[in-house]
Amino acid sequence: MADPAHTTVFVTARAAACRALALARSLPATIGWTGVVMAAILAGAAVLRLKGLSWGLPYGYQNPDEHVVLLRAFRVAGGHLNPQFFYYPSLIFYLIGGATWAASWFHGAHGVSFLSPASFVTDPTPYYLIGRTVVVACGVTSVYLIYRLGKEAFSRPVGLLAALFLAVEPLHVRYSHVAVTDVPATMFGLLALLFFLRAARLGSARSLLYGALAAGLATGTKYNLGMLFVPGAIACWYVYRDGLGAHGLRRLWAPAARSLRRVAVPMFLAFLASTPFALLDPRHFLGDFVRQNHIVANGWLGFENIHNGYWYNLSVNLLGSLGIVLLVLGLVGVALALAKRTRADYILVPYVLVYYLYVSSWHELMDRYLLPIVPLLIVLAVRACVALACVPVVRRRGVVVVAAALLLLGAIVLPARASINYSRSLSGTDVRTVAKAWIEHHVPVSAVIAMEPDGPPLVARLDRPFYSEAKLTTRSYQIYPLPLPLPGVADATLNVRTLIASGVDYVVLSSDVDGRVLAAPATYPRQVAFYKALVRRG
């Protein structure tokens, strides 16, 4: 005789399965097949970005800038609205800080407040997860926005395919895993371009205003996005061109003045709203802003042997991000846009070219600096393939369609495989965790340890009071930080004699630092001599 409890569970499960199946069948009728496909793309994008999100925690191994962002966001959550740090604009601090403050209302920690510095120092895991979740949300939203942008600019198939490509694009996937500025800035940039496209197509002053405000928020997330003034000015010309009947110099001045009023002013006000202490703390803001521009103009560790940033960004950064097939299709898409010169082409292509030329003129050539234009290259690449499929060929029409489909398939294989491999790589134990455990087991706590950046996450003696406040015990060391080498910056204290005089017992080097130094010995002769002295005397 069957067990009544088992029978009840079986009937309940079958009923639930039937309801789920009925809901799935009704989805196409409810939201349409486009909605179903877009939902599947967004779900896939979320899975790729959430996989491995907590890898390495409580240590921020994925990007050293992440801790800088989260520390300022934590201060904002605690009520210190002036981040006192302007190498980045402030909107990212406020977004993550607001999410952290909201989470503090639901955090059930005992003994130490969620917004206490002791909580952040002793276990930063929840703060990393909050910041990364905000960025994941921005990344998935970007996938939806590129669909809307592709649809607005060209067609629905272009939008859907562009969303699929961005969902698996490895550079976007990788930086959606870390709480830094690039993915949120890209999201606001896509929103601004969407409004600019709509303004140019409909002649809508309201859309132009919304686009300018979104562009200001993008600039308030990453300074580079100030380049959005270019497509904004072009959209402004489309909106108000019927009123430009003057001739001569006035014909040139009128659209320029109107662009300043209708685009630059709202952008600037939105930027100030997102980075208010640029106005309230101008001395600190200008100092950090000038120093940041000096850094990107003069270079960073690892880029000393690159003599042509334009070629490097194309042949290394974009090629590594998009893959050879998609990159070539993107360049074909740019050429096609220059030939067709539709309103959408005039909005997108000048921005792509000006932005690319601007960041390629720097000597710090991080691949993530190109992230704001990667979705646009994807849209132009897909548009080129769709245009190929729609070529009016009387004979062998099927061959042309199959060729376009094969190009798209070949273009997505390499990025998708790279993104999947990256997500899979976020597992296991990092060597820095192994090194930390070894040091804590073998090195006495009385030792003084000199350490390069990106070394094992040892607890500094200065942080021991926070552990005491949280009623935690840990091994802590006096850390002697070795400065990060930078082009044109020589540290006279970087020698073995100085370390011995300072009481240093052990030196921990990071291959992420010394490997790049040894690759450019002419730029870092003092650091190379220091490493050689360590080999002789250590």
N, C-alpha and C positions, 0 to 999 in steps of 0.2 A: 504494500500500500504506500502511495506517495506521501512524502512529508508535506503537510499543509504549509509550513513556513517556506520551504523551497518552492512550492507551487506559486505562492503569493509573490515571491521575489521574481520568479520567471515571468509571471503575467505582468508585473510592474515594469520589468526591463523591456519586455516585448512592446508594451504600450508606449514607453518612452522612445524606443527605436522607431516605432511607426510614426510618432509625432515628429521626430527629427527628420525622418525621410520625407514626410509630407511637407515640412518646412523647406527642405532642400529643393523639392520639386517646385514649390511655389516661388522660390527666389527669383528665377528668371522673369516671371510675370510681375513680381513686385518691384524689383530694381533694374530689370533688363539684363540682357547678357553682358553688356558693357560693365554694369555694376558688379556682376558675378566675377568677371575676369579681373576687374580692378581690385575687388576684395581679395581675390586669391593672390594677386601681385603684392598687395600691402601686407597680407599675412606672411608671405615668403620673405619680404623685406624685414619684417619685424623679427622673424625667426633667425635670420642671418645676423641681425644686430643684437639680439638678446643672448645668442649662444656665446658662452664664455664671458659674459659681462662681469662676473665676479672673480675672474681668474686673477691669481696673484694677491688678492686682498688678504690682509689689510695693508699691503704694500702696493704703491702705485707704480708698478713696473712698466706699464704700457707706454707712458709718456711722462717725462719729467715736468712738463708744464702743467700737468693736471693738478698736482699738489698746490701749485701757485694759485690756480683758479679756485680750488676748493677752499683754501685757507681764507682768501678774500671773501668768498661767498659765505663762509661760516661767520666771519666778522659782521657781514651785512645782516645775516639772520639774527645775530645778537644785538642789533640796533646801531652798529657803527656804519652809517650809510656812506661815509667817505672811505672808499677802499684804500686811499693813499698809495695807489699803484695805478699808473696809467700807461704802462707798456701795451696793455690792451684797453680798449674802451670798457665801460662798466656794465653794459646790459647783461652780459653773461653772468656777472656776479649777482645782479639783482634777480635774474631768473632762477638760478640755482639757490641763492639765498632765500628767496621767497618760498621755494619748494621745501627747503630745509626748515624754515620757520613753521610752515604748515605741518610738516611731519612731526615737529616737536610737540604738537598738541595731542598726537596719538601715540607717541613713544612711551612705552611703559617701563622705562629704566628706573631702577631703585638706587638711591644713594647719591648719584651724580646726575645733575641736570643734563638733558640732551644738548643744551646750548652752552654748557660749561666747557672751557678750554681743556679741562682734564678728560672729558668724554671724547673730544676730537683727537687729542694726542694719544691716548691709550688704546683707542679702537676706532680708527677712521672709517671702518668698513661701511657703516650705514651712510655716511656722508658721500663716499665714493659712489655708492649705489644710487643715491638720490641724484647726484650730478649726472651720472651716466644715463639714468633713466630719462632725465630731461633731454639729453642729447639724442637718445634713441627716438624719443617722440618727435624731435625736430627732423631727424633723418627720415623717418617714415612719412612725416608730413611733406618733406621735400619730394618724395616719390610721387605723392598725390599731386603736388603742385606742378611737377614736370609733365604729368598727364594733362592737366588743365592748360598749361602753357603750350604744349605741342598741339593740342586740339584747337586752342585759340589762334595759334600762329598758322597752322597748316591743315590738319584734319584729325579726326578721332583715331584712325589707325596709327598715325604718327605719335599721338599722345600716349596711346596704350603701349606701343612698342618702346617708346622712350622711357616710360615708367618701368617696364620690365628690365630694360638695360640698366637703369640707375639702381634698381633694387639689388642687382648683383654686382654693381661696379665696385671693385676692390678698394679703391682709395676712399670712397664714400662709406663703405662698410667698415673699414678699419678705423676711420676717425669718428664713426658713430658709436664706437666702443669706449671713447675717452671723453672726459668732461673738459673739452677745450673749445675754442671759439669757432672753429672752421665750419662745422656742420650747421650750427644755428645761424651763422652769418649767411651761408649758402641758402638756407630756407628763406630768410627775410629777403635776400636778393632775388630769388625766384618769384616771391610774392610781388615784389616791386615790378619786376619785368612783366608779370601777368597783367597787372593794372596798367602799365605803360602800353602794352599791346592793345588792351581793350580801349584805352583812351585814343590811340592812333586810329583804330578801326572805326570807332563810334563817334569820334570827335567829342568825347566826354570829359568835361573839365573836372567832374567829381572823381572819375577814375584816375585822372592825372594827379589830383591831390592825394588820393589814397596811395598811389604809386610813389609819390615823393615822400610821404610819411613812412612807408615801408622801407624805402631806400635810406632814410635817415636812421631807422632802427637797425638796418643792416650795417651802416657805418658805425653805429653805436655798439656793434658787436665785434667788428673788425674794420680797422681804418681803411684798408684797401678798397672796401666796397663803396667808398666815396666816388669811385669811377662810375657808379650808377647814374651820376648826373648826365653822362653822355646820352644813354638811351632816353633819359627823362627829357632832356632838351629836344631831342628829335621828336618824341611824342608830343611835346608842347607845340612844336612847329606844325604838326598835323592837326592839332586841336584848334589852333588860332590862325592858320595860314590864310583863311578867307578874308581876314581883316587886315592883311598886309598888302595894302595897295600902293604904298609909297615907293619911291625910286631912290637910287643913289645910296649915300651913306645911311640915310634913315631906314632904307629897306634892310640893311644889315643890322642896324642898331635895334630896331623894333623887336625882332624875334629874340635877340640876345637879352634885352631888358626884360622881356616877358618871361623868358626862361629863368632868369634870376628871381623874378617875383613869384612865379608859379611853381618852380621846381626847387631852386637852391634855397629859398627862404624856408619852405616847409621841411626840406631835408635837414637844414641846420637846426630848426626848432625841435624836430624829432630826435636828432642827435643829442641836443642839450637835455631833452627830457630823459634820455636813456643814460647819459653821462653828465649829470648836472654839475659835478664838481670840476668839470673842465672850466666852468664859469665861476664856481664858488671857491675853488682852490687853484687859481690860474698858474701860480708860480710852480707848484708841484706838477701840475698837468703838463705845462710847457717843457719842464726839465725832462720828465720821463718820455714825452713824445719826441723830443729832439734826440735823446739818447737811443731810443728804439730805431729811429730813422738812421742814425749813425751806424748802428749794428748791422741793419740789413744792407746798407750801402757799402760797408767795408768788409762784410763777410762773417762767416761763422766757422767753427771748427769742423773740418771735413770737406770744405769747398775751396781749399787753397789752390788746387791744381786745375780748376775749371776757368777757362779763359773766354768762353763764349756762352753766356747765360741763355741766349736765344736758342742756340742749338741744343744745349744741355736740357732745357725744359722740354724741348720737342722730342729729342732722341732718347732721353732717360726717364724724365718724370711723366710726360704724357704717354709715352710708349709703354712704360711699366704699369700705368694706371688703366689704359684703355685696351692694350694689345694692338698688334700691328694691323689687323683687319679693321677694327673699329676706328683706329687713329687715321688710317688712310681714307676711310669713308667719311670721317669728320672733316678732313681737309678737302675732299671732293664736295662735301656739303657746303663748306665755306665758299669754294669756287662757284658752285651752283647758285648760291645766294647772291654773290657779286654779279652774276649774269642775269638772274631773274629780277632782282631789286624790287621785291614786294615791300609792303609796309613792314611786315614782320622781319624781313631781311634787314631793312634799315634800322630796326630797333635792336636786333640781336647781334648782327655781325660787327658793327663798329665797336660795341661794348667788348665782345670777345677779343678783337684785335688790339684795342687800346689797353685793355687789362693785361693781356699777354705781354705786350711790349713793355708795359710798366714794370711788372714783377720780374721780367727777364733782364731788366737793366740792373737789378740788384746783384750783390755778390753772395747773399744768403739765399740759396735756391732750394728751399724745402718743397717737396712735392705737394704738400697740403695747401700751399699758397695758390695753387692752380685750381683748387676744388670749386670755387665759384663759377668757373667757366666750363668745367667738365660736363655738367648736365646739358649745357647749351651745345657743346660739340656733339653730344649724343643725339640731341634733337635734330641737328643739321645732318648727321650721318644717316639717321632713320629716314628723314625727309628725302635724301638722295636715293636711298634704296626704293622707297615707295614711288618716287618719281620714275625710276627705272622700270618698275613693274607696270606703271601706267602709260608707258610710251606707246603711242598709237601705231603699232606694227600690225599690218594686215596678216602677214604670214608668220608662222612660228611664234604666235602670241604666248603659248604655253611655255616655250623655252625661256622667254624673257622673264616671265613670272617665277619660274623655277630658279633661274639664275639669281634674281633678287632675293628669293627666299633662302637660297644657299649662302649668299653673302651675309644676310642677317644671322643665319645660324652660325656661320664661321666667326662672325663678329662677337657673338655672345659666349662662345665656348670658353675662350681664354679668360675673360673677366670672371665668369661664373666659377670656373675651376679655381682661380686664385682666391676668390672670396670664400669658397668652401674650405680650401686648404688653410686659410687664415683662421677661420672659426675653429677648425679641428686643432690648430696649433695652440689654442688657448686652453691647454690642459697640462697636467704634470706639475712638477716642482721646478721653479726657476733656480738657476745656479746661485743666485744671490741669497736665496733662502738657505741653501746648503752651506754656503760660506758663513752666513750668520750663525747657524747652528754649530759649525766647526769652531769658530772664534769663541763663542760663548762656552764651549766645552773645554778648550785648550788654553785660552788667554785669560790671565787673572784680571779681575775688575780694577785693580790698581794701575793697569797699563794705560799709557797714552797712545792713541791710535791716530795716525795721519791717514786721511782717506780722500780719494778723488770722488767727484760727483758720480752718481749712478753706481755706487758701491753697495755692499750689503747693508740692509736697513738696521744697523745697530742702534740701540737706545742711547742717546746722549745723556751725560750726567746732568746737564741743565734741565732735562725733562723729568728727572726722578721725582720732584715734588708733585707732579701731576699724577704719577702712579701711586704715590702715597695718599693723595686726596681720594683716588678711586679705590683705595684699599687693595692695591695690587702690588705684587713683588716682581721684580725683573732685574736682570743683570744690565748694568749701565756702565758706560765708558766715557772717559774724557776724550772727545773727538777734536782733532786738529784738522780743520778742513783745508784741503789743497785746492787752490783756485782752478776754475775751468780755463784752459788756455784759449786765448782769442787772438786773431791776427792783429798785429800792431800793438799788442799789450804784453809787456815783459814784466814778470814778477821777480824782483831782485831777491826775495826771501826764499825762492824755490831752489834750495840746495841742501845737501845732506848735513853740512855743518849747522845750518840754522835749525834743522829739525832736531839734531842732537842737543843743541843749546836750549831748545824749547822743551826738552824732556821727552821727546817722542820715542816710544819703544818699538812700535810696529808701523809699517806702511802698507796700506792696502791699495792696490792699483786696479783700475777698471779697463778692460780691453776696449770698451766703448770710447774711452778717452785716449789711452796711450796708443791704441792701434791707429787712430786718426792722426795723432801727433807724429808718430814715426813715419807716416806716409807723406808728411810734408816737413822734412828736417830743416829745409832752408828757412821756413817761416818760424819754426820753433826751436832755434839752436839751444836756448837755455833749458827748455824742457827735455830735449834729447840728451843733453849733457847730464841732467839730473837722473834720468833713467839709467844711463851708463854707470854713473857713480853708485847708484843703488845696487846694480849688478855686481860691481867690484866690492862694495863695502857692506852690503846687506846680507 
